[in-house]
Amino acid sequence: MRLCGDLRISATRQQGKRFIAWPLRAHVLSAQGGKTQVMVWAPKSLHKHAVDRNRLRRLMREAYRLNCEPLKLLEEQGHPLHIAIYNMDKQIADYEQIERAMRKLISRIVNDELMD
């Protein structure tokens, strides 16, 4: 499910915990009820061409889709999250690098949520 709404997005980015797995960065905020919501973006300041931003977003969404099972288990246990993920690198990474970083991010998020 996509994270949308200016209030939710700004709260996630300002108040959420930050996790970095190069070249990805995630802001994570616990949600009150509902489902885990995720937003991915590639900043225009780093990637001037729309085709580059679209490709990065597509790669990040696919990596998340294939590796999101631990977050779904957290959601079933009553820990829904708001997650904002973005690419910090100026160069366009290949899929293997993004998937490796996404796995690392998800494991860090799950471990942090289980510790709380």
KEVONU-367814 format. One record per atom (N, C-alpha, C): residue in three letters; z, y negated, x negated. Coordinates in nm, 2 decimals. Layout:
% KEVONU-367814
<r><type>ala</type><z>Z</z><y>Y</y><x>X</x></r>
...
% end
This chain:
% KEVONU-367814
<r><type>met</type><z>0.00</z><y>0.12</y><x>-0.08</x></r>
<r><type>met</type><z>0.00</z><y>0.00</y><x>0.00</x></r>
<r><type>met</type><z>0.00</z><y>-0.12</y><x>-0.09</x></r>
<r><type>arg</type><z>-0.08</z><y>-0.22</y><x>-0.05</x></r>
<r><type>arg</type><z>-0.09</z><y>-0.34</y><x>-0.13</x></r>
<r><type>arg</type><z>0.02</z><y>-0.44</y><x>-0.11</x></r>
<r><type>leu</type><z>0.06</z><y>-0.50</y><x>-0.22</x></r>
<r><type>leu</type><z>0.16</z><y>-0.61</y><x>-0.21</x></r>
<r><type>leu</type><z>0.08</z><y>-0.74</y><x>-0.17</x></r>
<r><type>cys</type><z>0.12</z><y>-0.80</y><x>-0.06</x></r>
<r><type>cys</type><z>0.05</z><y>-0.93</y><x>-0.02</x></r>
<r><type>cys</type><z>0.16</z><y>-1.02</y><x>0.04</x></r>
<r><type>gly</type><z>0.12</z><y>-1.14</y><x>0.05</x></r>
<r><type>gly</type><z>0.20</z><y>-1.25</y><x>0.10</x></r>
<r><type>gly</type><z>0.26</z><y>-1.33</y><x>-0.02</x></r>
<r><type>asp</type><z>0.24</z><y>-1.46</y><x>-0.01</x></r>
<r><type>asp</type><z>0.28</z><y>-1.55</y><x>-0.12</x></r>
<r><type>asp</type><z>0.43</z><y>-1.54</y><x>-0.15</x></r>
<r><type>leu</type><z>0.52</z><y>-1.53</y><x>-0.05</x></r>
<r><type>leu</type><z>0.66</z><y>-1.52</y><x>-0.07</x></r>
<r><type>leu</type><z>0.70</z><y>-1.39</y><x>-0.15</x></r>
<r><type>arg</type><z>0.64</z><y>-1.28</y><x>-0.11</x></r>
<r><type>arg</type><z>0.67</z><y>-1.15</y><x>-0.17</x></r>
<r><type>arg</type><z>0.62</z><y>-1.15</y><x>-0.32</x></r>
<r><type>ile</type><z>0.50</z><y>-1.20</y><x>-0.33</x></r>
<r><type>ile</type><z>0.44</z><y>-1.20</y><x>-0.47</x></r>
<r><type>ile</type><z>0.52</z><y>-1.29</y><x>-0.56</x></r>
<r><type>ser</type><z>0.55</z><y>-1.41</y><x>-0.52</x></r>
<r><type>ser</type><z>0.62</z><y>-1.50</y><x>-0.61</x></r>
<r><type>ser</type><z>0.76</z><y>-1.45</y><x>-0.63</x></r>
<r><type>ala</type><z>0.83</z><y>-1.39</y><x>-0.54</x></r>
<r><type>ala</type><z>0.96</z><y>-1.34</y><x>-0.56</x></r>
<r><type>ala</type><z>0.95</z><y>-1.22</y><x>-0.66</x></r>
<r><type>thr</type><z>0.85</z><y>-1.14</y><x>-0.65</x></r>
<r><type>thr</type><z>0.84</z><y>-1.03</y><x>-0.74</x></r>
<r><type>thr</type><z>0.82</z><y>-1.08</y><x>-0.88</x></r>
<r><type>arg</type><z>0.73</z><y>-1.18</y><x>-0.90</x></r>
<r><type>arg</type><z>0.70</z><y>-1.23</y><x>-1.03</x></r>
<r><type>arg</type><z>0.81</z><y>-1.31</y><x>-1.09</x></r>
<r><type>gln</type><z>0.89</z><y>-1.38</y><x>-1.01</x></r>
<r><type>gln</type><z>1.00</z><y>-1.46</y><x>-1.06</x></r>
<r><type>gln</type><z>1.13</z><y>-1.38</y><x>-1.08</x></r>
<r><type>gln</type><z>1.17</z><y>-1.30</y><x>-0.98</x></r>
<r><type>gln</type><z>1.30</z><y>-1.23</y><x>-0.99</x></r>
<r><type>gln</type><z>1.29</z><y>-1.09</y><x>-1.03</x></r>
<r><type>gly</type><z>1.17</z><y>-1.03</y><x>-1.04</x></r>
<r><type>gly</type><z>1.16</z><y>-0.89</y><x>-1.07</x></r>
<r><type>gly</type><z>1.19</z><y>-0.86</y><x>-1.22</x></r>
<r><type>lys</type><z>1.23</z><y>-0.74</y><x>-1.25</x></r>
<r><type>lys</type><z>1.24</z><y>-0.69</y><x>-1.39</x></r>
<r><type>lys</type><z>1.10</z><y>-0.68</y><x>-1.45</x></r>
<r><type>arg</type><z>1.09</z><y>-0.70</y><x>-1.58</x></r>
<r><type>arg</type><z>0.96</z><y>-0.70</y><x>-1.65</x></r>
<r><type>arg</type><z>0.96</z><y>-0.57</y><x>-1.74</x></r>
<r><type>phe</type><z>0.85</z><y>-0.51</y><x>-1.73</x></r>
<r><type>phe</type><z>0.82</z><y>-0.39</y><x>-1.82</x></r>
<r><type>phe</type><z>0.69</z><y>-0.41</y><x>-1.89</x></r>
<r><type>ile</type><z>0.68</z><y>-0.38</y><x>-2.02</x></r>
<r><type>ile</type><z>0.55</z><y>-0.39</y><x>-2.09</x></r>
<r><type>ile</type><z>0.52</z><y>-0.26</y><x>-2.15</x></r>
<r><type>ala</type><z>0.39</z><y>-0.22</y><x>-2.13</x></r>
<r><type>ala</type><z>0.33</z><y>-0.11</y><x>-2.20</x></r>
<r><type>ala</type><z>0.19</z><y>-0.16</y><x>-2.24</x></r>
<r><type>trp</type><z>0.17</z><y>-0.20</y><x>-2.36</x></r>
<r><type>trp</type><z>0.05</z><y>-0.27</y><x>-2.39</x></r>
<r><type>trp</type><z>-0.07</z><y>-0.19</y><x>-2.35</x></r>
<r><type>pro</type><z>-0.17</z><y>-0.25</y><x>-2.29</x></r>
<r><type>pro</type><z>-0.20</z><y>-0.39</y><x>-2.25</x></r>
<r><type>pro</type><z>-0.15</z><y>-0.43</y><x>-2.11</x></r>
<r><type>leu</type><z>-0.06</z><y>-0.35</y><x>-2.05</x></r>
<r><type>leu</type><z>-0.02</z><y>-0.38</y><x>-1.91</x></r>
<r><type>leu</type><z>0.12</z><y>-0.44</y><x>-1.91</x></r>
<r><type>arg</type><z>0.15</z><y>-0.52</y><x>-1.81</x></r>
<r><type>arg</type><z>0.28</z><y>-0.57</y><x>-1.79</x></r>
<r><type>arg</type><z>0.31</z><y>-0.56</y><x>-1.64</x></r>
<r><type>ala</type><z>0.43</z><y>-0.52</y><x>-1.60</x></r>
<r><type>ala</type><z>0.47</z><y>-0.50</y><x>-1.46</x></r>
<r><type>ala</type><z>0.59</z><y>-0.59</y><x>-1.43</x></r>
<r><type>his</type><z>0.60</z><y>-0.64</y><x>-1.31</x></r>
<r><type>his</type><z>0.71</z><y>-0.71</y><x>-1.26</x></r>
<r><type>his</type><z>0.75</z><y>-0.62</y><x>-1.14</x></r>
<r><type>val</type><z>0.88</z><y>-0.58</y><x>-1.14</x></r>
<r><type>val</type><z>0.93</z><y>-0.49</y><x>-1.03</x></r>
<r><type>val</type><z>1.05</z><y>-0.54</y><x>-0.96</x></r>
<r><type>leu</type><z>1.05</z><y>-0.54</y><x>-0.83</x></r>
<r><type>leu</type><z>1.16</z><y>-0.59</y><x>-0.75</x></r>
<r><type>leu</type><z>1.19</z><y>-0.48</y><x>-0.64</x></r>
<r><type>ser</type><z>1.32</z><y>-0.46</y><x>-0.62</x></r>
<r><type>ser</type><z>1.35</z><y>-0.36</y><x>-0.52</x></r>
<r><type>ser</type><z>1.33</z><y>-0.42</y><x>-0.38</x></r>
<r><type>ala</type><z>1.28</z><y>-0.34</y><x>-0.29</x></r>
<r><type>ala</type><z>1.24</z><y>-0.39</y><x>-0.16</x></r>
<r><type>ala</type><z>1.35</z><y>-0.34</y><x>-0.06</x></r>
<r><type>gln</type><z>1.36</z><y>-0.41</y><x>0.05</x></r>
<r><type>gln</type><z>1.45</z><y>-0.37</y><x>0.16</x></r>
<r><type>gln</type><z>1.37</z><y>-0.29</y><x>0.26</x></r>
<r><type>gly</type><z>1.38</z><y>-0.16</y><x>0.26</x></r>
<r><type>gly</type><z>1.31</z><y>-0.08</y><x>0.36</x></r>
<r><type>gly</type><z>1.16</z><y>-0.08</y><x>0.34</x></r>
<r><type>gly</type><z>1.09</z><y>-0.01</y><x>0.42</x></r>
<r><type>gly</type><z>0.94</z><y>-0.01</y><x>0.41</x></r>
<r><type>gly</type><z>0.89</z><y>0.08</y><x>0.30</x></r>
<r><type>lys</type><z>0.77</z><y>0.05</y><x>0.25</x></r>
<r><type>lys</type><z>0.71</z><y>0.13</y><x>0.15</x></r>
<r><type>lys</type><z>0.69</z><y>0.06</y><x>0.02</x></r>
<r><type>thr</type><z>0.67</z><y>0.13</y><x>-0.08</x></r>
<r><type>thr</type><z>0.64</z><y>0.07</y><x>-0.21</x></r>
<r><type>thr</type><z>0.50</z><y>0.00</y><x>-0.20</x></r>
<r><type>gln</type><z>0.50</z><y>-0.12</y><x>-0.25</x></r>
<r><type>gln</type><z>0.38</z><y>-0.20</y><x>-0.24</x></r>
<r><type>gln</type><z>0.34</z><y>-0.25</y><x>-0.39</x></r>
<r><type>val</type><z>0.21</z><y>-0.24</y><x>-0.42</x></r>
<r><type>val</type><z>0.16</z><y>-0.26</y><x>-0.55</x></r>
<r><type>val</type><z>0.05</z><y>-0.37</y><x>-0.55</x></r>
<r><type>met</type><z>0.05</z><y>-0.45</y><x>-0.65</x></r>
<r><type>met</type><z>-0.06</z><y>-0.55</y><x>-0.67</x></r>
<r><type>met</type><z>-0.10</z><y>-0.54</y><x>-0.81</x></r>
<r><type>val</type><z>-0.23</z><y>-0.54</y><x>-0.83</x></r>
<r><type>val</type><z>-0.29</z><y>-0.54</y><x>-0.97</x></r>
<r><type>val</type><z>-0.38</z><y>-0.67</y><x>-0.98</x></r>
<r><type>trp</type><z>-0.38</z><y>-0.73</y><x>-1.10</x></r>
<r><type>trp</type><z>-0.47</z><y>-0.84</y><x>-1.12</x></r>
<r><type>trp</type><z>-0.50</z><y>-0.86</y><x>-1.27</x></r>
<r><type>ala</type><z>-0.61</z><y>-0.92</y><x>-1.29</x></r>
<r><type>ala</type><z>-0.65</z><y>-0.95</y><x>-1.43</x></r>
<r><type>ala</type><z>-0.67</z><y>-1.11</y><x>-1.43</x></r>
<r><type>pro</type><z>-0.60</z><y>-1.18</y><x>-1.51</x></r>
<r><type>pro</type><z>-0.60</z><y>-1.33</y><x>-1.50</x></r>
<r><type>pro</type><z>-0.74</z><y>-1.38</y><x>-1.54</x></r>
<r><type>lys</type><z>-0.78</z><y>-1.49</y><x>-1.47</x></r>
<r><type>lys</type><z>-0.90</z><y>-1.55</y><x>-1.50</x></r>
<r><type>lys</type><z>-0.89</z><y>-1.63</y><x>-1.64</x></r>
<r><type>ser</type><z>-0.77</z><y>-1.66</y><x>-1.68</x></r>
<r><type>ser</type><z>-0.76</z><y>-1.74</y><x>-1.80</x></r>
<r><type>ser</type><z>-0.79</z><y>-1.65</y><x>-1.92</x></r>
<r><type>leu</type><z>-0.78</z><y>-1.51</y><x>-1.91</x></r>
<r><type>leu</type><z>-0.81</z><y>-1.42</y><x>-2.01</x></r>
<r><type>leu</type><z>-0.95</z><y>-1.36</y><x>-2.00</x></r>
<r><type>his</type><z>-0.99</z><y>-1.35</y><x>-1.88</x></r>
<r><type>his</type><z>-1.12</z><y>-1.28</y><x>-1.85</x></r>
<r><type>his</type><z>-1.21</z><y>-1.37</y><x>-1.77</x></r>
<r><type>lys</type><z>-1.30</z><y>-1.44</y><x>-1.83</x></r>
<r><type>lys</type><z>-1.38</z><y>-1.55</y><x>-1.77</x></r>
<r><type>lys</type><z>-1.48</z><y>-1.49</y><x>-1.67</x></r>
<r><type>his</type><z>-1.53</z><y>-1.37</y><x>-1.69</x></r>
<r><type>his</type><z>-1.64</z><y>-1.32</y><x>-1.61</x></r>
<r><type>his</type><z>-1.58</z><y>-1.23</y><x>-1.50</x></r>
<r><type>ala</type><z>-1.62</z><y>-1.25</y><x>-1.38</x></r>
<r><type>ala</type><z>-1.57</z><y>-1.17</y><x>-1.26</x></r>
<r><type>ala</type><z>-1.59</z><y>-1.02</y><x>-1.28</x></r>
<r><type>val</type><z>-1.70</z><y>-0.99</y><x>-1.34</x></r>
<r><type>val</type><z>-1.73</z><y>-0.84</y><x>-1.35</x></r>
<r><type>val</type><z>-1.63</z><y>-0.78</y><x>-1.44</x></r>
<r><type>asp</type><z>-1.58</z><y>-0.85</y><x>-1.54</x></r>
<r><type>asp</type><z>-1.47</z><y>-0.80</y><x>-1.63</x></r>
<r><type>asp</type><z>-1.34</z><y>-0.78</y><x>-1.56</x></r>
<r><type>arg</type><z>-1.30</z><y>-0.88</y><x>-1.48</x></r>
<r><type>arg</type><z>-1.18</z><y>-0.88</y><x>-1.40</x></r>
<r><type>arg</type><z>-1.19</z><y>-0.76</y><x>-1.30</x></r>
<r><type>asn</type><z>-1.30</z><y>-0.75</y><x>-1.23</x></r>
<r><type>asn</type><z>-1.32</z><y>-0.64</y><x>-1.13</x></r>
<r><type>asn</type><z>-1.31</z><y>-0.51</y><x>-1.20</x></r>
<r><type>arg</type><z>-1.37</z><y>-0.49</y><x>-1.31</x></r>
<r><type>arg</type><z>-1.36</z><y>-0.36</y><x>-1.38</x></r>
<r><type>arg</type><z>-1.22</z><y>-0.33</y><x>-1.42</x></r>
<r><type>leu</type><z>-1.14</z><y>-0.43</y><x>-1.47</x></r>
<r><type>leu</type><z>-1.01</z><y>-0.40</y><x>-1.51</x></r>
<r><type>leu</type><z>-0.92</z><y>-0.37</y><x>-1.39</x></r>
<r><type>arg</type><z>-0.94</z><y>-0.44</y><x>-1.28</x></r>
<r><type>arg</type><z>-0.86</z><y>-0.41</y><x>-1.16</x></r>
<r><type>arg</type><z>-0.89</z><y>-0.27</y><x>-1.11</x></r>
<r><type>arg</type><z>-1.02</z><y>-0.23</y><x>-1.11</x></r>
<r><type>arg</type><z>-1.06</z><y>-0.10</y><x>-1.07</x></r>
<r><type>arg</type><z>-1.00</z><y>0.01</y><x>-1.16</x></r>
<r><type>leu</type><z>-1.00</z><y>-0.01</y><x>-1.29</x></r>
<r><type>leu</type><z>-0.94</z><y>0.09</y><x>-1.38</x></r>
<r><type>leu</type><z>-0.79</z><y>0.10</y><x>-1.36</x></r>
<r><type>met</type><z>-0.72</z><y>-0.02</y><x>-1.34</x></r>
<r><type>met</type><z>-0.58</z><y>-0.01</y><x>-1.32</x></r>
<r><type>met</type><z>-0.54</z><y>0.05</y><x>-1.19</x></r>
<r><type>arg</type><z>-0.62</z><y>0.03</y><x>-1.08</x></r>
<r><type>arg</type><z>-0.59</z><y>0.09</y><x>-0.95</x></r>
<r><type>arg</type><z>-0.61</z><y>0.24</y><x>-0.96</x></r>
<r><type>glu</type><z>-0.71</z><y>0.29</y><x>-1.03</x></r>
<r><type>glu</type><z>-0.74</z><y>0.43</y><x>-1.04</x></r>
<r><type>glu</type><z>-0.63</z><y>0.50</y><x>-1.12</x></r>
<r><type>ala</type><z>-0.58</z><y>0.43</y><x>-1.23</x></r>
<r><type>ala</type><z>-0.48</z><y>0.49</y><x>-1.31</x></r>
<r><type>ala</type><z>-0.35</z><y>0.50</y><x>-1.23</x></r>
<r><type>tyr</type><z>-0.32</z><y>0.40</y><x>-1.15</x></r>
<r><type>tyr</type><z>-0.20</z><y>0.40</y><x>-1.07</x></r>
<r><type>tyr</type><z>-0.21</z><y>0.51</y><x>-0.96</x></r>
<r><type>arg</type><z>-0.33</z><y>0.52</y><x>-0.90</x></r>
<r><type>arg</type><z>-0.34</z><y>0.62</y><x>-0.80</x></r>
<r><type>arg</type><z>-0.32</z><y>0.76</y><x>-0.85</x></r>
<r><type>leu</type><z>-0.37</z><y>0.79</y><x>-0.97</x></r>
<r><type>leu</type><z>-0.35</z><y>0.92</y><x>-1.02</x></r>
<r><type>leu</type><z>-0.21</z><y>0.95</y><x>-1.08</x></r>
<r><type>asn</type><z>-0.13</z><y>0.85</y><x>-1.10</x></r>
<r><type>asn</type><z>0.00</z><y>0.87</y><x>-1.17</x></r>
<r><type>asn</type><z>0.12</z><y>0.82</y><x>-1.09</x></r>
<r><type>cys</type><z>0.10</z><y>0.80</y><x>-0.96</x></r>
<r><type>cys</type><z>0.21</z><y>0.73</y><x>-0.88</x></r>
<r><type>cys</type><z>0.31</z><y>0.83</y><x>-0.81</x></r>
<r><type>glu</type><z>0.29</z><y>0.96</y><x>-0.84</x></r>
<r><type>glu</type><z>0.38</z><y>1.05</y><x>-0.77</x></r>
<r><type>glu</type><z>0.53</z><y>1.02</y><x>-0.79</x></r>
<r><type>pro</type><z>0.58</z><y>0.99</y><x>-0.91</x></r>
<r><type>pro</type><z>0.72</z><y>0.96</y><x>-0.93</x></r>
<r><type>pro</type><z>0.77</z><y>0.84</y><x>-0.85</x></r>
<r><type>leu</type><z>0.68</z><y>0.74</y><x>-0.83</x></r>
<r><type>leu</type><z>0.72</z><y>0.63</y><x>-0.74</x></r>
<r><type>leu</type><z>0.73</z><y>0.67</y><x>-0.60</x></r>
<r><type>lys</type><z>0.64</z><y>0.76</y><x>-0.56</x></r>
<r><type>lys</type><z>0.64</z><y>0.81</y><x>-0.42</x></r>
<r><type>lys</type><z>0.77</z><y>0.89</y><x>-0.39</x></r>
<r><type>leu</type><z>0.82</z><y>0.96</y><x>-0.49</x></r>
<r><type>leu</type><z>0.95</z><y>1.03</y><x>-0.48</x></r>
<r><type>leu</type><z>1.06</z><y>0.93</y><x>-0.47</x></r>
<r><type>leu</type><z>1.06</z><y>0.83</y><x>-0.54</x></r>
<r><type>leu</type><z>1.16</z><y>0.72</y><x>-0.53</x></r>
<r><type>leu</type><z>1.16</z><y>0.66</y><x>-0.39</x></r>
<r><type>glu</type><z>1.04</z><y>0.64</y><x>-0.34</x></r>
<r><type>glu</type><z>1.03</z><y>0.58</y><x>-0.21</x></r>
<r><type>glu</type><z>1.09</z><y>0.67</y><x>-0.10</x></r>
<r><type>glu</type><z>1.07</z><y>0.80</y><x>-0.11</x></r>
<r><type>glu</type><z>1.12</z><y>0.90</y><x>-0.02</x></r>
<r><type>glu</type><z>1.27</z><y>0.91</y><x>-0.03</x></r>
<r><type>gln</type><z>1.33</z><y>0.87</y><x>-0.15</x></r>
<r><type>gln</type><z>1.47</z><y>0.87</y><x>-0.16</x></r>
<r><type>gln</type><z>1.54</z><y>0.74</y><x>-0.11</x></r>
<r><type>gly</type><z>1.45</z><y>0.65</y><x>-0.07</x></r>
<r><type>gly</type><z>1.51</z><y>0.53</y><x>-0.01</x></r>
<r><type>gly</type><z>1.51</z><y>0.41</y><x>-0.11</x></r>
<r><type>his</type><z>1.42</z><y>0.42</y><x>-0.21</x></r>
<r><type>his</type><z>1.41</z><y>0.31</y><x>-0.31</x></r>
<r><type>his</type><z>1.27</z><y>0.25</y><x>-0.31</x></r>
<r><type>pro</type><z>1.23</z><y>0.18</y><x>-0.21</x></r>
<r><type>pro</type><z>1.09</z><y>0.12</y><x>-0.21</x></r>
<r><type>pro</type><z>1.09</z><y>0.00</y><x>-0.31</x></r>
<r><type>leu</type><z>0.98</z><y>-0.02</y><x>-0.37</x></r>
<r><type>leu</type><z>0.96</z><y>-0.13</y><x>-0.47</x></r>
<r><type>leu</type><z>0.85</z><y>-0.22</y><x>-0.44</x></r>
<r><type>his</type><z>0.85</z><y>-0.34</y><x>-0.49</x></r>
<r><type>his</type><z>0.74</z><y>-0.43</y><x>-0.50</x></r>
<r><type>his</type><z>0.70</z><y>-0.44</y><x>-0.64</x></r>
<r><type>ile</type><z>0.57</z><y>-0.40</y><x>-0.67</x></r>
<r><type>ile</type><z>0.53</z><y>-0.40</y><x>-0.81</x></r>
<r><type>ile</type><z>0.41</z><y>-0.48</y><x>-0.83</x></r>
<r><type>ala</type><z>0.41</z><y>-0.57</y><x>-0.93</x></r>
<r><type>ala</type><z>0.29</z><y>-0.65</y><x>-0.97</x></r>
<r><type>ala</type><z>0.25</z><y>-0.61</y><x>-1.11</x></r>
<r><type>ile</type><z>0.13</z><y>-0.56</y><x>-1.13</x></r>
<r><type>ile</type><z>0.09</z><y>-0.51</y><x>-1.26</x></r>
<r><type>ile</type><z>-0.03</z><y>-0.60</y><x>-1.30</x></r>
<r><type>tyr</type><z>-0.03</z><y>-0.64</y><x>-1.43</x></r>
<r><type>tyr</type><z>-0.15</z><y>-0.72</y><x>-1.48</x></r>
<r><type>tyr</type><z>-0.18</z><y>-0.68</y><x>-1.62</x></r>
<r><type>asn</type><z>-0.30</z><y>-0.71</y><x>-1.66</x></r>
<r><type>asn</type><z>-0.35</z><y>-0.69</y><x>-1.79</x></r>
<r><type>asn</type><z>-0.33</z><y>-0.81</y><x>-1.88</x></r>
<r><type>met</type><z>-0.27</z><y>-0.80</y><x>-2.00</x></r>
<r><type>met</type><z>-0.24</z><y>-0.91</y><x>-2.08</x></r>
<r><type>met</type><z>-0.33</z><y>-0.92</y><x>-2.20</x></r>
<r><type>asp</type><z>-0.42</z><y>-0.83</y><x>-2.22</x></r>
<r><type>asp</type><z>-0.51</z><y>-0.83</y><x>-2.34</x></r>
<r><type>asp</type><z>-0.64</z><y>-0.90</y><x>-2.31</x></r>
<r><type>lys</type><z>-0.69</z><y>-0.98</y><x>-2.40</x></r>
<r><type>lys</type><z>-0.82</z><y>-1.05</y><x>-2.38</x></r>
<r><type>lys</type><z>-0.94</z><y>-0.95</y><x>-2.39</x></r>
<r><type>gln</type><z>-0.92</z><y>-0.84</y><x>-2.46</x></r>
<r><type>gln</type><z>-1.03</z><y>-0.74</y><x>-2.47</x></r>
<r><type>gln</type><z>-1.02</z><y>-0.64</y><x>-2.35</x></r>
<r><type>ile</type><z>-1.13</z><y>-0.59</y><x>-2.31</x></r>
<r><type>ile</type><z>-1.13</z><y>-0.50</y><x>-2.20</x></r>
<r><type>ile</type><z>-1.10</z><y>-0.36</y><x>-2.26</x></r>
<r><type>ala</type><z>-0.99</z><y>-0.30</y><x>-2.21</x></r>
<r><type>ala</type><z>-0.95</z><y>-0.17</y><x>-2.26</x></r>
<r><type>ala</type><z>-1.02</z><y>-0.06</y><x>-2.19</x></r>
<r><type>asp</type><z>-1.03</z><y>0.05</y><x>-2.26</x></r>
<r><type>asp</type><z>-1.10</z><y>0.17</y><x>-2.20</x></r>
<r><type>asp</type><z>-1.00</z><y>0.24</y><x>-2.10</x></r>
<r><type>tyr</type><z>-1.05</z><y>0.33</y><x>-2.02</x></r>
<r><type>tyr</type><z>-0.97</z><y>0.39</y><x>-1.92</x></r>
<r><type>tyr</type><z>-0.85</z><y>0.47</y><x>-1.98</x></r>
<r><type>glu</type><z>-0.87</z><y>0.54</y><x>-2.09</x></r>
<r><type>glu</type><z>-0.77</z><y>0.62</y><x>-2.15</x></r>
<r><type>glu</type><z>-0.65</z><y>0.53</y><x>-2.19</x></r>
<r><type>gln</type><z>-0.68</z><y>0.42</y><x>-2.25</x></r>
<r><type>gln</type><z>-0.57</z><y>0.33</y><x>-2.29</x></r>
<r><type>gln</type><z>-0.49</z><y>0.28</y><x>-2.17</x></r>
<r><type>ile</type><z>-0.57</z><y>0.24</y><x>-2.07</x></r>
<r><type>ile</type><z>-0.50</z><y>0.19</y><x>-1.95</x></r>
<r><type>ile</type><z>-0.42</z><y>0.30</y><x>-1.88</x></r>
<r><type>glu</type><z>-0.47</z><y>0.42</y><x>-1.87</x></r>
<r><type>glu</type><z>-0.40</z><y>0.53</y><x>-1.81</x></r>
<r><type>glu</type><z>-0.27</z><y>0.56</y><x>-1.89</x></r>
<r><type>arg</type><z>-0.28</z><y>0.56</y><x>-2.02</x></r>
<r><type>arg</type><z>-0.16</z><y>0.59</y><x>-2.10</x></r>
<r><type>arg</type><z>-0.05</z><y>0.48</y><x>-2.08</x></r>
<r><type>ala</type><z>-0.10</z><y>0.36</y><x>-2.07</x></r>
<r><type>ala</type><z>0.00</z><y>0.25</y><x>-2.05</x></r>
<r><type>ala</type><z>0.06</z><y>0.26</y><x>-1.91</x></r>
<r><type>met</type><z>-0.02</z><y>0.29</y><x>-1.81</x></r>
<r><type>met</type><z>0.02</z><y>0.30</y><x>-1.67</x></r>
<r><type>met</type><z>0.13</z><y>0.42</y><x>-1.66</x></r>
<r><type>arg</type><z>0.10</z><y>0.53</y><x>-1.73</x></r>
<r><type>arg</type><z>0.20</z><y>0.64</y><x>-1.73</x></r>
<r><type>arg</type><z>0.33</z><y>0.59</y><x>-1.79</x></r>
<r><type>lys</type><z>0.33</z><y>0.52</y><x>-1.90</x></r>
<r><type>lys</type><z>0.45</z><y>0.47</y><x>-1.97</x></r>
<r><type>lys</type><z>0.52</z><y>0.37</y><x>-1.88</x></r>
<r><type>leu</type><z>0.45</z><y>0.28</y><x>-1.81</x></r>
<r><type>leu</type><z>0.51</z><y>0.18</y><x>-1.72</x></r>
<r><type>leu</type><z>0.58</z><y>0.25</y><x>-1.61</x></r>
<r><type>ile</type><z>0.51</z><y>0.35</y><x>-1.54</x></r>
<r><type>ile</type><z>0.57</z><y>0.42</y><x>-1.43</x></r>
<r><type>ile</type><z>0.70</z><y>0.49</y><x>-1.47</x></r>
<r><type>ser</type><z>0.69</z><y>0.56</y><x>-1.59</x></r>
<r><type>ser</type><z>0.81</z><y>0.63</y><x>-1.63</x></r>
<r><type>ser</type><z>0.93</z><y>0.54</y><x>-1.66</x></r>
<r><type>arg</type><z>0.90</z><y>0.42</y><x>-1.72</x></r>
<r><type>arg</type><z>1.00</z><y>0.32</y><x>-1.74</x></r>
<r><type>arg</type><z>1.06</z><y>0.27</y><x>-1.61</x></r>
<r><type>ile</type><z>0.98</z><y>0.24</y><x>-1.51</x></r>
<r><type>ile</type><z>1.02</z><y>0.19</y><x>-1.39</x></r>
<r><type>ile</type><z>1.11</z><y>0.30</y><x>-1.32</x></r>
<r><type>val</type><z>1.07</z><y>0.42</y><x>-1.32</x></r>
<r><type>val</type><z>1.15</z><y>0.53</y><x>-1.25</x></r>
<r><type>val</type><z>1.28</z><y>0.54</y><x>-1.32</x></r>
<r><type>asn</type><z>1.28</z><y>0.55</y><x>-1.45</x></r>
<r><type>asn</type><z>1.41</z><y>0.56</y><x>-1.53</x></r>
<r><type>asn</type><z>1.50</z><y>0.45</y><x>-1.50</x></r>
<r><type>asp</type><z>1.45</z><y>0.33</y><x>-1.50</x></r>
<r><type>asp</type><z>1.53</z><y>0.21</y><x>-1.47</x></r>
<r><type>asp</type><z>1.59</z><y>0.22</y><x>-1.33</x></r>
<r><type>glu</type><z>1.51</z><y>0.26</y><x>-1.23</x></r>
<r><type>glu</type><z>1.56</z><y>0.26</y><x>-1.09</x></r>
<r><type>glu</type><z>1.66</z><y>0.37</y><x>-1.08</x></r>
<r><type>leu</type><z>1.65</z><y>0.48</y><x>-1.15</x></r>
<r><type>leu</type><z>1.74</z><y>0.59</y><x>-1.14</x></r>
<r><type>leu</type><z>1.88</z><y>0.55</y><x>-1.20</x></r>
<r><type>met</type><z>1.87</z><y>0.46</y><x>-1.30</x></r>
<r><type>met</type><z>1.99</z><y>0.42</y><x>-1.37</x></r>
<r><type>met</type><z>2.08</z><y>0.32</y><x>-1.29</x></r>
<r><type>asp</type><z>2.01</z><y>0.25</y><x>-1.20</x></r>
<r><type>asp</type><z>2.08</z><y>0.15</y><x>-1.11</x></r>
<r><type>asp</type><z>2.16</z><y>0.22</y><x>-1.01</x></r>
% end
